[in-house]
Amino acid sequence: FAAVVHQAEGDTAVALVATVFALPFALALLAALTRGYAGEQSSFVVDDALRTNPLAFLIDTRDEESRREDGVPDLRDTQRRKAAAVEVVALSKAVRDQVKNPRTLELELAAAQVKALTRRGGTVYVMGPDAAALAKAVTAVGGRRAFVLDGGFDAWRAGGLKVRSNGSYEKSVLDLIGEETSDAAGRFTQRVIRIQ
């Protein structure tokens, strides 16, 4: 490549170098436009974003039974109140029969819920069986970048990230006190270990 650039004349060399550097970005943009949402992110990237980005939010599209059976991500400290369950609910048969594209309407209704839960300019991470379709719908609503959590909840759990077993994102005062006590005990233990 360097030999080709060296042989090319002034403006041609600059154009060739610019093309080589711009091509990956152009392909990524094309893929995002074709896909309809911003892309996929690993559970570790999502965990970090929920901790550090005040506008990050996690949406779980799994049904209540799956959340209760498998659990949900246990979000603490700065991550607290940055997740919700938003199922893509099937319309009744009567409504489905009257609508041209019922699946689109179901996704638009769920996207409206996501819009109400999140802030403009925010980043939304979606996991669950309808993740890609809902991420597209959230992107279409506008004002938010939507990603799919690559591997969904299984990837979150397999990555060793904290899981809450009761299947609910809502936490009681006792849950919060328990978390704070556990975190304080962990910090105390680390100090004792460092002193020894």
Salt bridges, closest charged atoms under 4 A:
ASP47 OD2 - ARG51 NH2 3.03
ASP60 OD2 - ARG62 NH2 2.67
GLU64 OE2 - ARG68 NH1 3.16
ASP74 OD2 - ARG76 NH2 2.99
ASP74 OD1 - LYS171 NZ 2.76
GLU87 OE2 - ARG67 NH1 3.46
ASP97 OD2 - LYS93 NZ 3.09
GLU106 OE2 - ARG96 NH1 2.26
GLU106 OE1 - ARG103 NH1 3.82
ASP130 OD1 - ARG103 NH2 2.65
ASP154 OD1 - ARG157 NH2 3.01
ASP175 OD2 - ARG164 NH2 2.95
GLU179 OE2 - ARG76 NE 3.94
GLU179 OE1 - ARG80 NH2 2.79
GLU179 OE2 - LYS171 NZ 2.38
GLU180 OE2 - ARG80 NH2 3.18
ASP183 OD1 - ARG76 NH1 3.79
